[in-house]
Amino acid sequence: MTQLVTLTTPLMRRTVGFDRFNDLFESILNEGGDKSDNYPPYNIEKLGDDDYRITMAVSGFSLDDLEVILHDGELRVSGQIKSNQESEHAVYLHRGIANRSFVKTFRLADYIQVVDAKMDNGLLVINLRREVPEEKKPRMIAINSADATVDKNKKAIENRQSKKKN
């Protein structure tokens, strides 16, 4: 049982809105490799039935250094600090603020769309929403009794016969 928890934990870190386990297992098999790199740190929140939020700590990056791309069900967030002349000539006694480049890819479930992306106080916030088209939503089908169908057919036959007589 413990192995299942350790197997599925990385799955849940990089997927948003999945309702089907097949897609989750497929995504972990396709990614492969060691996924222990947690830079930059991020959270995935479920705000409601159809609303999600990804928050990434990207301190030190400006808006020009970040790129967010949605393509083919994958949300790709990348960051690369452009040349900063101040830091090139600085002498650091301790450098604890990471500024290395990164690429994070999140696999999105069907019908998950990016609503917006905002940067505030070193946090990149990406809001997502599941928007299922009306034709894909479940709909109630009325169930008629067999007697009602027979009565309806009898009335239709009687109407045709009465029209022929007139």
C-alpha positions in Angstrom: 0.0 0.0 0.0 2.9 2.4 0.8 4.3 1.8 -2.7 1.1 2.9 -4.3 1.2 6.2 -2.3 4.8 6.9 -3.4 4.0 5.9 -7.0 1.0 8.2 -7.3 2.3 11.2 -5.4 4.5 12.5 -8.3 1.5 12.0 -10.6 -0.7 14.4 -8.6 2.1 17.0 -8.6 2.0 17.6 -12.3 -1.6 17.1 -13.4 -4.6 19.3 -13.0 -8.2 18.2 -13.3 -7.8 14.6 -14.2 -10.8 12.3 -13.5 -9.4 9.2 -15.3 -6.6 7.1 -13.8 -5.5 5.9 -17.3 -4.3 9.4 -18.2 -2.5 9.7 -14.9 -0.6 6.5 -15.3 0.2 7.3 -18.9 1.6 10.7 -17.9 4.0 9.2 -15.4 5.2 6.5 -17.8 5.8 9.1 -20.5 7.7 11.6 -18.3 10.2 9.1 -16.9 13.4 10.1 -15.1 13.9 11.5 -11.7 11.3 14.1 -10.9 12.8 15.3 -7.6 13.7 18.7 -8.9 11.3 21.0 -7.2 12.6 24.3 -8.5 10.8 26.6 -8.5 8.4 25.5 -5.8 4.7 25.5 -6.7 1.2 24.7 -5.3 -1.8 23.3 -7.2 -5.1 24.2 -5.6 -8.6 23.1 -6.3 -10.8 26.1 -5.7 -14.1 24.6 -6.6 -15.6 21.8 -8.8 -14.3 23.4 -12.0 -11.7 25.9 -10.8 -8.0 25.3 -10.2 -4.9 27.5 -9.4 -1.2 26.9 -9.9 1.0 29.2 -7.8 4.7 29.3 -8.5 7.4 31.1 -6.4 9.5 32.9 -9.0 11.2 35.6 -7.0 14.0 37.2 -9.0 12.3 36.7 -12.3 10.6 39.6 -14.1 7.7 39.4 -16.5 10.1 39.4 -19.4 11.9 36.4 -18.0 8.8 34.2 -17.8 6.9 32.4 -20.5 3.6 30.5 -20.1 2.4 28.4 -23.1 -0.6 26.2 -23.4 -0.4 23.7 -26.2 -2.1 20.3 -26.8 -3.2 19.8 -23.2 0.1 20.8 -21.7 0.8 24.0 -19.8 4.5 24.9 -20.0 6.0 27.5 -17.7 9.6 28.5 -18.3 11.9 31.1 -16.8 15.2 32.4 -17.9 16.8 35.5 -16.4 18.1 37.7 -19.0 21.6 39.1 -18.5 21.7 41.2 -15.4 24.8 43.4 -15.4 24.6 44.2 -11.7 24.8 40.6 -10.6 27.6 39.8 -13.1 30.0 42.3 -11.3 28.8 41.5 -7.8 30.9 39.6 -5.3 28.6 37.3 -3.3 29.5 36.1 0.2 26.5 33.8 0.1 24.1 33.2 -2.7 20.9 31.6 -1.5 18.4 33.0 -4.0 18.2 30.7 -6.9 18.0 32.3 -10.3 18.7 29.3 -12.6 16.5 28.7 -15.6 13.6 26.3 -15.3 10.9 24.6 -17.3 7.8 23.1 -15.6 5.2 21.2 -17.7 1.7 20.5 -16.3 -0.5 18.1 -18.1 -4.1 19.3 -18.1 -7.2 17.2 -18.3 -9.8 17.6 -21.1 -11.6 20.9 -21.2 -9.2 22.7 -18.7 -8.6 26.2 -20.0 -6.2 28.9 -18.7 -8.3 31.8 -17.4 -5.4 34.2 -16.7 -1.9 34.5 -15.4 -0.7 37.2 -12.9 2.5 38.0 -11.2 2.5 39.6 -7.7 5.2 39.8 -5.1 7.3 37.1 -6.7 4.4 34.7 -7.2 3.2 33.6 -10.6 -0.5 32.7 -10.3 -2.2 30.8 -13.1 -6.0 30.4 -12.8 -7.6 27.4 -14.6 -11.2 26.4 -15.3 -12.9 23.3 -16.6 -15.3 24.4 -19.3 -17.2 21.4 -20.6 -19.2 22.1 -23.8 -22.9 21.8 -23.5 -23.0 18.8 -25.9 -20.6 16.9 -23.7 -22.5 17.5 -20.4 -24.8 14.8 -19.1 -28.5 15.3 -19.9 -31.6 13.7 -18.6 -33.5 11.5 -21.0 -37.2 11.2 -20.4 -38.4 7.6 -20.0 -41.8 6.8 -21.6 -43.9 3.8 -20.7 -44.6 1.2 -23.4 -48.4 1.9 -22.9 -47.9 5.6 -23.7 -46.1 4.7 -26.9 -48.8 2.3 -28.0 -51.6 4.9 -27.2 -49.6 7.5 -29.2 -49.3 5.2 -32.2 -53.0 4.4 -32.1 -54.0 8.0 -32.0 -51.7 8.7 -35.0 -53.3 5.9 -37.0 -56.8 7.1 -36.1 -55.9 10.7 -37.2 -54.6 9.4 -40.6 -57.7 7.3 -41.1 -60.0 10.2 -40.2 -58.2 12.5 -42.7 -58.6 9.9 -45.5 -62.3 9.7 -44.8 -62.7 13.5 -45.1 
